[in-house]
Amino acid sequence: MTLNKKPVTGMRDILPEEMQIRNYCIRVIQETYGQFGFTPIETPCVESIANLTNKQGGDNEKLIFKILKRGEKLNVAEAATEEEVVDGGLRYDLTVPLVRYYSNNSAHLPSPFKALQMGNVFRAERPQRGRYRQFMQCDIDIFGEPSNLAEIELILAATTTLERLGFKGFEIRINDRRILKAMAAYSGFPEEGCDSVFITLDKKDKIGLDGVQEELLGNGFAKEAVEKYLELYRSLETAPNGVSFLADRLEGVLDPAVATGLQEIIDSVENTKTADFRMVFDPTLVRGMSYYTGPIFEIAIPGFGGSCGGGGRYDKMVGKFTGSDAPACGFSIGFERIVMLLLESGFQIPDRPGKTAYLVEKGVDGQKLWEVISKAQEARKKGEQVLVVRMNKNKKFQKEQLTAEGYQEFVEFYKEALKN
Amino acid sequence: MTLNKKPVTGMRDILPEEMQIRNYCIRVIQETYGQFGFTPIETPCVESIANLTNKQGGDNEKLIFKILKRGEKLNVAEAATEEEVVDGGLRYDLTVPLVRYYSNNSAHLPSPFKALQMGNVFRAERPQRGRYRQFMQCDIDIFGEPSNLAEIELILAATTTLERLGFKGFEIRINDRRILKAMAAYSGFPEEGCDSVFITLDKKDKIGLDGVQEELLGNGFAKEAVEKYLELYRSLETAPNGVSFLADRLEGVLDPAVATGLQEIIDSVENTKTADFRMVFDPTLVRGMSYYTGPIFEIAIPGFGGSCGGGGRYDKMVGKFTGSDAPACGFSIGFERIVMLLLESGFQIPDRPGKTAYLVEKGVDGQKLWEVISKAQEARKKGEQVLVVRMNKNKKFQKEQLTAEGYQEFVEFYKEALKN
């Protein structure tokens, strides 16, 4: 009998060094979000296959790890399709479980309900560097708050957390799905073409506005619409205030309350923030998921390509699932990316207790061993970390190894007489 | 499109109140075990099906949630057996993943390696009250320490953790698999009958020594062996020191070092413990898993039927998996049972920050809203928990609800003038 030593394809073992940083991050996140009144919740890793394949998950639904039925319900020999042998799956995000949780437990939950959910999610993606098939997500969501107080609190909570984890000088880019739609409508794109237009617009960071223009034309959109759309974006680049520029230009197409509400979020956060970051209106911000209905936002950390988290308002999703609408707004921080950035920057956990190793010669026993352990127990009671370990023959090498693990002090105990 | 609101059969949503206690326990456990030099590790929830079905898991191997192959590797229509459609499974414990982790990463791990692993495990058991198909396990293990310093440190670490979680007056029952075997050999049971004898002995708490006698005879063991065995246990009940009694009686059958080593563990823990508990030699303690090779131990909490955790030495398991032996010893505390006991006893998390709710009248905006939020930000910076929430029309009811959530202070902010 031998063992597959490697983790299953695309998943990984987490070594002590990274694990300590992960636990530190989890603690800071729980503590900070807690101060904003978010309460922790947990849902199972497994969801019914019906919940996972209801078309709210987009492409993620293609990446589900499916779970085999058990017992009498399973008949592999006679089954012709996957559906017949499967009844559950591993969750691919925390949003579907959260909405299910909210509708299952709302009688026991406060209103508004501010939830913090941290947990592993699973996606059977093609393995590649830095992408794993099991990874941690970290979401805060507010259900039942229709006003933009939700967005303001979510952004303040997430940015305060990032600051406490040592990040600064970053940006929160913000937009509104309704502005995106109004800009497309103003330019003359047909409503059913919007999703395609936004997919192209989303590439602007990589291909530039010229590239966007080219792709839109290539996709067969009317030259007139494309030119009007691009002119709007070019004018925005020089407008002193993008939001009010659009409020003017899109008059009659965009509900004025949308621009006012967005400006309120930006101003409120700017005027109350304690962390070092900027709010930036970004009319090219799309965010992938089509379920967003209002403001959307994203974290951009200097020197880090790609987003480190984001979120937005999705007022229609609870209703789609449960039949009755509830205002909903969420912010997800990219836990794995944050850990990676901290690891790469050589981050050291602050205020760690001192680490001392007691090396005990072999043969020390009875009364003497008790003295060593009692001493260790006392130090631990004071909050110190004490490793009690047998002294190796090659003491020098042992100490080198322990030093690499972060032990700064060594106390040696010998058979003959306690040297300390 | 509607949603299954309930979690999948046998799994559950965890509500905020319990979740806060769970997170508190996790924190205390991580901190305390950290002080003993245990480093946190993590393994994936999914393991290869081969690793999970290698006969080390006993009955748990019948309870595996199996994961369907994906893509081209899957052909349900042509498959005749489960094996053909499955390549992974959800782990049913943390021991198999730990041994795999150790053999996969030993080049990067210190020696001895002291690991703390907390994580969810999954078992497709028949649903019943208080038993769930997903639950948290919490294990500490020491690899590479052959001496009983491992057992001493494990017991001290686990009991210190229990004490910090508020438990006292409990017992650590301890025995040694080699004593169990020597007692059976001394009585004249055939070696291949040992497992069956121990299964019966394990029921002693429920059926008494007379019941054990009856069942052993019923199972066809020789009357002479059964009587000698029972006489041994009856004599033990009045022996002032069970370990030394057995050391004498089993001379020639039991290696004297086993009794000395066990007594050393008991004495060392008793002489260095800081928590309020007793070490008790229990010659009827069996522990289910057959992989144990030396000392075994179990936590017994007064007023709580059944064990709240336990562990032991399993020096042969790493070798069975990897081909080269490594001394190994572990202690698992029953996380779910501990949480249940704390919940039932009305446990309150100590030193929680004050909770204040700011009720903001609808219509307050701009400058005034910023003042409210800034005030909240300041309090949060000091470590307080502040909820900023819209004031409901029925303010009295809202405050009652918030009080039930633990908010002790309320500050109200109105459109007209800040009353605070």
Interface residues (C-beta under 8 A of the other chain):
Chain A: M1 T2 L3 N4 K5 K6 P7 V8 M11 R12 D13 I14 L15 P16 M19 Q20 R22 N23 R27 Q30 T32 G34 Q35 F36 G37 T39 P40 I41 E42 T43 P44 C45 V46 E47 S48 A50 N51 N54 K55 F65 K66 I67 L68 R70 L74 V76 A77 A79 A80 T81 E82 E84 V85 V86 D87 G88 L90 V99 R100 Y101 S103 N104 N105 H108 L109 P110 S111 P112 K114 N120 F122 A124 Q134 E145 S147 L149 I152 E153 L156 T160 E264 D267 S268 N271 T272 K273 T274 K320 F321 T322 G323 P353 A357 V360 K362 D365 G366 L369 W370 I373 S374 Q377 R380 K381 G383 E384 Q385 V386 L387 V388 V389 R390 Q401 L402 E405
Chain B: M1 T2 L3 N4 K5 K6 P7 V8 M11 R12 D13 I14 L15 P16 M19 Q20 R22 N23 R27 Q30 G34 Q35 F36 G37 T39 P40 I41 E42 T43 P44 C45 V46 E47 S48 A50 N51 N54 K55 F65 K66 I67 L68 R70 L74 V76 A77 A79 A80 T81 E82 E84 V85 V86 D87 G88 L90 V99 R100 Y101 S103 N104 N105 H108 L109 P110 S111 P112 K114 N120 F122 A124 Q134 E145 S147 L149 I152 E153 L156 T160 E264 D267 S268 N271 T272 K273 T274 K320 F321 T322 G323 P353 A357 V360 K362 D365 G366 L369 W370 I373 S374 Q377 R380 K381 G383 E384 Q385 V386 L387 V388 V389 R390 Q401 L402 E405
